[in-house]
Amino acid sequence: MVYTQKSPALLIIGIIMLAIWGLADSGIMAPYIEHLANGKKYKYLGELTTLPLYFGVVATAIGAWQLFGSHREGHWDYYSSSIAGGMFILLIAMLVRWFIAPEVAVVGTSMGKVGDTGKYIHKLLGLNYVVLGIVAGIVIVNVFRVPAWAENGVRLSRLGLKTGVILLGTLYSAAELVNLGGLSIVMIGFFVLGSVGMVLWMGSRRKIPNSMAGVLSAGMGVCGVSATVASAPVVQAKSVEIAYTIGTILLWGVGCMFVFPIIGNLLGMSHVQFGAWAGTGILNSAQVAGAALAYQPDGIETLKVAEIFNITRVLVLPIIVVWLAIWYVKREGEAAQKVNVGAVIFEKFPLFVLGFILMFALSTTGMFAPANHYKGKYFGNTAETGFKEEKLLKAEEISLLQAEAVKVERVDRKQALQRLVENGKIMSIEDDTAIRGLINAKVVSKDANKILKKAHKAVRHTAKKIKKFRQWITWLFAFGLVGLGMQITVGSMRQAGGQPAVIGGIVGFTKAALSLVVVMMLVSDKI
Amino acid sequence: MMTVNKVLLASHGTEGAMAAEQMAFKMCGRGTHLHHLIVVPGFWKGTTGDDWLTNGSTRDTFRRYLEAELGREVDENFVRVGTTAVERELDYTNDMVVGEPDECLLDSSRQQDYDLIILGSPRPKGKSGLRSRMITDALTHKLTTPLLIVPYPDG
């Protein structure tokens, strides 16, 4: 079978991308961009004048070859058939990020701030390019259907997400990974085991079949659809039980993706707190990433926390599948298939996690940024290490800091502040840590804090490679989530019902509410 | 009761569909051609779409399992209806298609010159089962063959 279709679609996509680039680069689009900027600096001009050119040339060339060339069966034919769908997702992601999301922001701003929240409606609802991209995908698949020429490419979205997680490995410091890993093991361990146990207990109370309880407990407890897919064959779930479970999880997941950022905004949660809550409370792993990026679209701190939780979940998955398999065999006796524990763990192991670990290990060698980097940034207070002389503190700034120094009690912070006053810049990485602590403690006045932040920023530099990784990660997740949206069908969500909807609703709500309480009480603002 | 020579029965083993099967057996005399259609709803194609964390091997295992499970359910229905049809000396054929139920029924109804199409009525509220309706406005507007909708057993 020849998969590559002789369709003009890819060629048209390429021409559209080139037209976007042409309009932006020539300045014809300038008034519209000014409108989208809404009085601020338009953030995406750099991307807008480069990416559509590169991808437009590739899409146009391959599109012309696909339309006019001849194609034969083989591996290359299959890979070639996925390009049109991949470019289709990319085009949607571009349109949403550069035009639709800024337009929504313009409209949201024009409507004024919402009540006492101090936030505009689009910020409160998290209507940024990530959420709108997923919504665009959901609308396309459910209203228009994914065109036949794009079907193979839409599956590429998984590759985008997994590659994004692997690259994310470059952005963690060892201390961060240890702290976040420890927190996620405790949270995931408690809530995964708790919700799996709660579903099994409720299932036996409500007398649902063991196969249904098994598949539902994995889906509700571990990582949503992925866990359902992994556990259904092991507990011999019936087709209707699978449909009920996946429908319930998708409905909950999509709902949570919109509701979690609103609650997070209303409660003023920190990035760490929100990442931990989303990573624990949202059932489906794709929606965890979506909610994290919805909460913080222009940074990836929340995503970093949430993905550690996702990775912990997926590492727990083989263990839960083995547990369910043994539980099912005990319950069903002869009717159940025997379990090969080693084979289950080997087959279910998520290989992409090894890629994440590898990238983290490479990062710690200083391959991408100087070895002492923290959150992708490194310390440098000399011209050779990136410090600019104009960033030295001015005399009036130094005077203000001197006047406020009496408010500082902690010795390390007092000494660091003294050295900053004497030199006009932060002198060591230890001093920088102390000054950052002083900023977070809010001991000095707002104006003094501003000066401290300025001094901190002056000695923190983002390595070029890390900057690039951040951009790629953002795009890979945007691409992946638009594609995932294109795979969420209303037909699947409509299957939510029966006992799984009741049990799933109770367990899902309990997990979300309890994890929120735990996060607010026990998780600090910083890791 | 009208005489029928070629009947299209859409049934997939639910209570409503089984009532339709019984009606079809009542209406079909010896030698009548009874074509049994089972539609596997198209939503199954997208059911695993949101899964991205698992690896290819896990996904393939699930797909094979789900296909086998759906195939087993279809075969059970074919055997059940087919056995009774043979006992009644009907000319029984069957077919399984994947897609939107109403579109599949329309396609199937156009493939032969049927005298009658027999369906079960939609499941009453509160009864569990998949949400995938065959009786839609599009179906009733486009169908050119007489349609018999059999009431739900206890409805």
Interface residues (C-beta under 8 A of the other chain):
Chain A: V141 S157 R158 L161 K162 C223 G224 V225 S226 T228 V229 A230 A232 P233 A237 K238 S239 V240 I242 A243 I246 L250 G253 N284 S285 A286 N310 R313 V314 L317 E347 K348 F349 P350 L351 F352 G480 L484 M486 Q487 I488 T489 G491 S492 R494 Q495 G497 G498 Q499
Chain B: P41 G42 F43 W44 G46 T47 T48 G49 D50 D51 W52 L53 T54 N55 S57 T58 R59 T61 F62 Y65 L66 E69 L70 E73 S128 G129 L130 R131 S132
